[in-house]
Amino acid sequence: MHVLSDLVAPLNHILFTIGNDQVTAAELLGFLTGLWCVWLTVRAKILNFPVGIANSAFFLVLFLAAGLYADVGLQVVYIVLGFVGWWQWLHGGLERTRLETRWATGREVAGLAGLVVLVTWGLTLLLGHVHDVAPFWDALTTSLSLAAQWLLNTKKVQTWWFWIAADVIYIPLYGSKHLWLTAAVYAVFLALCVRGLAAWIRAAAPAQADEPVLEPA
């Protein structure tokens, strides 16, 4: 444990201050790798996965120091799902070919929305018991992000719907914790997500005919 503390100590070193936010190396590196990861995802580049794994590692250190425990756990899940998604994009298509951008079915999106409600409820109770600083909002953004990551791993257009919803909450949440640089990067993420949604709609393969999909009117 002492060895681990020594390893992450440089990441918790304060580099500069923005308002009341003492920006650490972890926050700055999370800012940079996060922008790079989302930009790569908008362009549907598979390199988004290794960059995203590094991003999750930096944010894990940051959120642990800030007491946002659900986000800490979320980063661990992101790292695992990052490796899974990396494999899926490479071999998840027909005959183990690369995945194409597709629309999720209405049933799939409805099921994920239901899971968001259930997981948010359960996590809110759990995080309240461990004295998380923002149990409901932390639980909701965690649930939305997990749903978004699931759809990203399967290269579905609606991933951007869930990322946008999460980012709208993340911006004021991190601002309230004086993580201004992180709040700023999530504002940029929000703009990139809107761009990503438009790009993936254009690139989406024709929907399967056996089940309706949720597309914009």
RARA-V48039 format. One record per residue. N is the residue number from 1. PHI is phi in whole degrees, -180 to 180 (999 if undefined). D_FIRST is the distance of its C-alpha to the first C-alpha in Angstrom with 1 decimal. Layout:
# RARA-V48039
[[N & PHI & D_FIRST] [N & PHI & D_FIRST]]
This chain:
# RARA-V48039
[[1 & 999 & 0.0] [2 & -64 & 3.8] [3 & -64 & 5.3] [4 & -64 & 5.1] [5 & -60 & 6.3] [6 & -65 & 8.7] [7 & -70 & 9.9] [8 & -90 & 10.9] [9 & -54 & 12.2] [10 & -61 & 15.5] [11 & -72 & 16.0] [12 & -93 & 16.0] [13 & -71 & 18.5] [14 & -77 & 21.9] [15 & -93 & 24.6] [16 & -163 & 27.6] [17 & -123 & 28.9] [18 & -121 & 31.1] [19 & 63 & 32.7] [20 & -95 & 29.9] [21 & -93 & 27.3] [22 & -87 & 25.1] [23 & -77 & 24.4] [24 & -93 & 21.1] [25 & -61 & 20.7] [26 & -62 & 19.0] [27 & -68 & 22.1] [28 & -66 & 24.5] [29 & -67 & 23.2] [30 & -65 & 23.1] [31 & -59 & 26.7] [32 & -70 & 27.9] [33 & -69 & 26.4] [34 & -66 & 27.5] [35 & -60 & 31.0] [36 & -62 & 31.2] [37 & -63 & 30.0] [38 & -67 & 32.5] [39 & -61 & 35.2] [40 & -66 & 34.7] [41 & -68 & 34.8] [42 & -55 & 38.0] [43 & -87 & 39.4] [44 & 57 & 38.1] [45 & -93 & 36.4] [46 & -67 & 33.9] [47 & -63 & 31.8] [48 & -60 & 30.6] [49 & -72 & 28.1] [50 & -62 & 26.0] [51 & -67 & 26.2] [52 & -65 & 25.3] [53 & -64 & 22.2] [54 & -63 & 21.1] [55 & -59 & 22.3] [56 & -64 & 20.2] [57 & -64 & 17.0] [58 & -67 & 18.0] [59 & -69 & 19.1] [60 & -59 & 16.0] [61 & -63 & 14.2] [62 & -62 & 17.4] [63 & -71 & 17.9] [64 & -63 & 14.5] [65 & -68 & 15.4] [66 & -85 & 19.0] [67 & 80 & 18.3] [68 & -93 & 20.1] [69 & -69 & 18.2] [70 & -64 & 20.9] [71 & -68 & 20.7] [72 & -62 & 17.0] [73 & -62 & 17.9] [74 & -63 & 21.0] [75 & -66 & 19.3] [76 & -62 & 17.5] [77 & -64 & 21.0] [78 & -57 & 22.5] [79 & -62 & 20.6] [80 & -63 & 21.7] [81 & -67 & 25.2] [82 & -62 & 25.4] [83 & -67 & 25.3] [84 & -64 & 27.8] [85 & -64 & 30.0] [86 & -56 & 30.1] [87 & -67 & 31.5] [88 & -63 & 33.8] [89 & -65 & 35.4] [90 & -81 & 36.0] [91 & -131 & 37.3] [92 & -88 & 37.9] [93 & -85 & 41.6] [94 & -60 & 44.6] [95 & 55 & 44.5] [96 & 60 & 40.9] [97 & -90 & 42.0] [98 & -66 & 40.3] [99 & -70 & 40.2] [100 & -102 & 42.9] [101 & -69 & 42.5] [102 & -139 & 43.9] [103 & -90 & 44.6] [104 & -72 & 42.8] [105 & -75 & 45.2] [106 & -59 & 46.0] [107 & -64 & 44.7] [108 & -64 & 41.4] [109 & -67 & 41.0] [110 & -63 & 42.3] [111 & -64 & 39.8] [112 & -66 & 36.9] [113 & -62 & 38.3] [114 & -63 & 38.5] [115 & -65 & 34.9] [116 & -58 & 33.9] [117 & -63 & 35.7] [118 & -66 & 34.2] [119 & -67 & 30.6] [120 & -62 & 31.0] [121 & -61 & 32.4] [122 & -65 & 29.7] [123 & -67 & 26.8] [124 & -60 & 28.6] [125 & -64 & 28.7] [126 & -63 & 25.0] [127 & -69 & 23.8] [128 & -64 & 26.2] [129 & -71 & 24.6] [130 & -97 & 21.1] [131 & 63 & 22.7] [132 & -62 & 22.5] [133 & -73 & 24.5] [134 & -149 & 27.0] [135 & -58 & 27.0] [136 & -68 & 30.2] [137 & -66 & 30.1] [138 & -64 & 26.5] [139 & -67 & 27.5] [140 & -65 & 30.7] [141 & -67 & 29.2] [142 & -63 & 26.6] [143 & -65 & 29.4] [144 & -62 & 31.7] [145 & -68 & 29.1] [146 & -66 & 28.4] [147 & -63 & 32.2] [148 & -63 & 32.6] [149 & -66 & 30.1] [150 & -60 & 31.9] [151 & -70 & 35.2] [152 & -65 & 33.8] [153 & -61 & 32.6] [154 & -97 & 36.2] [155 & 58 & 37.7] [156 & -101 & 39.6] [157 & -56 & 41.3] [158 & -69 & 40.3] [159 & -52 & 36.7] [160 & -70 & 37.7] [161 & -59 & 39.1] [162 & -73 & 35.8] [163 & -63 & 33.9] [164 & -62 & 36.7] [165 & -60 & 36.4] [166 & -66 & 32.6] [167 & -64 & 33.0] [168 & -60 & 35.8] [169 & -86 & 33.4] [170 & -59 & 30.3] [171 & -59 & 32.4] [172 & -69 & 33.2] [173 & -63 & 29.9] [174 & -72 & 27.9] [175 & -62 & 30.7] [176 & -66 & 30.5] [177 & -98 & 26.9] [178 & 63 & 28.1] [179 & -93 & 26.4] [180 & -67 & 29.7] [181 & -66 & 28.9] [182 & -66 & 27.2] [183 & -61 & 30.2] [184 & -66 & 32.5] [185 & -68 & 30.9] [186 & -72 & 31.4] [187 & -66 & 35.0] [188 & -68 & 35.4] [189 & -56 & 33.8] [190 & -59 & 36.4] [191 & -64 & 39.2] [192 & -67 & 37.9] [193 & -64 & 37.6] [194 & -62 & 41.3] [195 & -66 & 42.2] [196 & -63 & 40.2] [197 & -58 & 42.0] [198 & -64 & 45.4] [199 & -67 & 44.5] [200 & -73 & 43.3] [201 & -61 & 46.4] [202 & -66 & 48.5] [203 & -90 & 46.7] [204 & -61 & 46.4] [205 & -69 & 48.2] [206 & -54 & 51.0] [207 & -67 & 49.8] [208 & -68 & 50.6] [209 & -83 & 53.8] [210 & -86 & 52.9] [211 & -155 & 50.9] [212 & -67 & 51.1] [213 & -118 & 48.4] [214 & -94 & 47.5] [215 & -120 & 48.8] [216 & -61 & 49.9] [217 & -68 & 53.4]]
